[in-house]
């Protein structure tokens, strides 16, 4: 009986230690060692790594971190949108079919996103010529949804819509601003 109690106590202590390690790496540590999350990639640490990238970080470094984000959370629309952005950077600020597919996947996973939406609509409008009719519809739908229902993201989207450089994207942005309630 005593052996069974010690086994349970030891297992409980190991689980508690693991939980504390995850808490430390996920919320408190400035940089994750991924020791407590091995063999899985820590989502929080991967997100922090991307957020800490310098604006002029090399595309290869950005790609490596986006790959880590996708491994940590393949169901994240934001990770797929970032993959599309990395593709855009790699291809001289033009989307390849892989980048278009990544943007499409981002919309499939999260058609409306408070945090990602203004950036993603802006990105779609800047690459308007490369998108299919369905993808354009997704971007317009997200823009309309934000302008009608998301009062926190609306000012950011309106500001971004005024900065579109792609001529076709500008037309759609102006229409969206005029038709917005």
C-alpha positions as CSV (number, residue, x, y, z in Angstrom):
1,X,0.0,0.0,0.0
2,X,2.8,2.4,0.9
3,X,4.5,1.8,-2.5
4,X,1.3,2.7,-4.3
5,X,1.0,6.0,-2.4
6,X,4.6,6.9,-3.2
7,X,4.0,6.1,-6.9
8,X,1.0,8.3,-7.0
9,X,2.8,11.1,-5.1
10,X,5.8,10.9,-7.5
11,X,3.5,11.0,-10.6
12,X,1.6,14.0,-9.1
13,X,4.9,15.8,-8.4
14,X,6.1,15.1,-12.0
15,X,2.9,16.5,-13.5
16,X,3.0,19.5,-11.3
17,X,6.6,20.2,-12.2
18,X,5.8,19.9,-15.9
19,X,2.8,22.2,-15.5
20,X,5.0,24.8,-13.7
21,X,7.6,24.5,-16.5
22,X,5.0,25.2,-19.2
23,X,3.6,28.1,-17.2
24,X,7.1,29.6,-16.9
25,X,8.1,29.1,-20.5
26,X,4.7,30.2,-21.8
27,X,4.1,33.3,-19.7
28,X,7.2,34.4,-17.7
29,X,10.4,33.5,-19.6
30,X,11.7,36.0,-22.1
31,X,12.9,33.3,-24.4
32,X,11.7,29.7,-24.5
33,X,14.1,26.8,-24.2
34,X,11.4,24.4,-25.4
35,X,12.6,21.9,-22.9
36,X,9.2,21.5,-21.2
37,X,7.3,21.4,-24.5
38,X,9.6,18.9,-26.3
39,X,8.8,17.3,-28.8
40,X,6.0,19.8,-29.4
41,X,6.6,23.4,-30.5
42,X,5.5,25.9,-27.9
43,X,2.9,28.3,-29.5
44,X,3.5,31.2,-27.1
45,X,7.3,31.0,-27.6
46,X,6.9,30.8,-31.4
47,X,4.6,33.8,-31.4
48,X,7.1,35.8,-29.2
49,X,9.9,34.9,-31.6
50,X,8.0,36.3,-34.5
51,X,6.9,39.4,-32.5
52,X,10.5,40.1,-31.6
53,X,11.7,40.1,-35.2
54,X,13.2,43.3,-36.4
55,X,11.4,45.1,-39.2
56,X,14.4,44.5,-41.5
57,X,14.9,40.8,-40.4
58,X,16.1,38.6,-43.3
59,X,13.4,36.7,-45.1
60,X,15.1,33.4,-44.3
61,X,14.9,34.1,-40.6
62,X,11.2,35.2,-41.0
63,X,10.5,32.0,-42.9
64,X,12.1,29.8,-40.2
65,X,10.0,31.4,-37.5
66,X,6.8,31.2,-39.6
67,X,7.5,27.5,-40.1
68,X,7.8,27.2,-36.3
69,X,4.5,29.0,-35.9
70,X,2.8,26.6,-38.4
71,X,4.2,23.6,-36.6
72,X,3.0,24.9,-33.3
73,X,-0.5,25.7,-34.6
74,X,-1.4,24.6,-38.1
75,X,-5.0,25.7,-37.5
76,X,-4.0,29.3,-37.1
77,X,-5.2,31.7,-39.8
78,X,-2.6,34.2,-38.7
79,X,0.2,31.7,-39.3
80,X,-1.0,31.0,-42.8
81,X,-1.3,34.7,-43.5
82,X,2.3,35.2,-42.3
83,X,3.4,32.4,-44.6
84,X,1.7,34.2,-47.5
85,X,3.6,37.4,-46.4
86,X,6.9,35.5,-46.4
87,X,6.2,34.2,-49.9
88,X,5.4,37.7,-51.0
89,X,8.8,38.9,-49.6
90,X,10.7,36.0,-51.2
91,X,9.2,36.7,-54.6
92,X,10.0,40.4,-54.9
93,X,6.7,41.6,-53.3
94,X,4.6,39.4,-55.6
95,X,2.5,36.4,-54.5
96,X,3.4,33.0,-56.0
97,X,0.7,30.3,-56.2
98,X,2.0,29.0,-52.9
99,X,1.5,32.4,-51.3
100,X,-2.0,32.7,-52.7
101,X,-2.8,29.2,-51.4
102,X,-1.6,30.2,-47.9
103,X,-3.7,33.4,-47.9
104,X,-6.7,31.3,-49.0
105,X,-6.0,28.8,-46.2
106,X,-5.9,31.7,-43.8
107,X,-9.3,32.8,-44.8
108,X,-10.6,29.2,-44.8
109,X,-9.5,28.8,-41.2
110,X,-10.6,32.3,-39.9
111,X,-12.8,34.2,-42.3
112,X,-13.2,37.1,-39.9
113,X,-10.5,38.0,-37.4
114,X,-10.4,41.0,-35.1
115,X,-6.6,41.1,-34.8
116,X,-5.6,39.9,-38.2
117,X,-8.4,41.3,-40.3
118,X,-7.2,44.9,-41.0
119,X,-3.7,43.7,-42.0
120,X,-5.1,40.8,-44.1
121,X,-7.6,43.0,-46.0
122,X,-4.8,45.5,-46.7
123,X,-2.5,42.7,-47.9
124,X,-5.3,41.2,-50.1
125,X,-6.0,44.7,-51.7
126,X,-2.3,45.2,-52.3
127,X,-2.2,41.9,-54.2
128,X,-5.7,42.2,-55.7
129,X,-4.6,41.3,-59.3
130,X,-3.2,38.0,-58.1
131,X,-6.3,36.8,-56.3
132,X,-9.1,34.8,-57.6
133,X,-12.7,36.0,-57.6
134,X,-13.5,33.9,-54.6
135,X,-10.5,35.2,-52.6
136,X,-11.4,38.8,-53.5
137,X,-14.9,38.0,-52.2
138,X,-13.4,36.8,-48.9
139,X,-11.4,39.9,-48.5
140,X,-14.3,42.2,-49.2
141,X,-16.5,40.2,-46.9
142,X,-14.0,40.5,-44.1
143,X,-13.7,44.3,-44.7
144,X,-17.5,44.7,-44.7
145,X,-17.8,42.7,-41.5
146,X,-15.1,44.7,-39.7
147,X,-16.6,48.0,-40.8
148,X,-20.1,47.0,-39.7
149,X,-19.5,44.9,-36.6
150,X,-16.0,45.4,-35.1
151,X,-15.7,48.8,-33.6
152,X,-12.2,48.1,-32.2
153,X,-10.7,47.1,-35.6
154,X,-12.6,49.5,-37.7
155,X,-10.3,52.6,-37.3
156,X,-7.2,50.5,-38.1
157,X,-8.9,49.1,-41.2
158,X,-10.1,52.6,-42.4
159,X,-6.6,53.9,-42.0
160,X,-5.1,51.0,-43.9
161,X,-7.7,51.4,-46.7
162,X,-6.5,54.9,-47.3
163,X,-2.9,53.8,-47.9
164,X,-3.5,51.1,-50.6
165,X,-1.0,51.6,-53.5
166,X,-2.3,49.0,-56.0
167,X,-4.6,50.8,-58.4
168,X,-7.2,48.0,-58.5
169,X,-7.0,47.6,-54.7
170,X,-7.5,51.4,-54.4
171,X,-10.8,51.2,-56.3
172,X,-12.1,48.4,-54.0
173,X,-10.9,50.2,-50.9
174,X,-12.7,53.4,-51.9
175,X,-15.8,51.5,-52.7
176,X,-15.6,49.8,-49.3
177,X,-15.2,53.2,-47.5
178,X,-18.1,54.7,-49.4
179,X,-20.4,51.8,-48.9
180,X,-19.5,51.4,-45.2
181,X,-22.3,52.4,-42.8
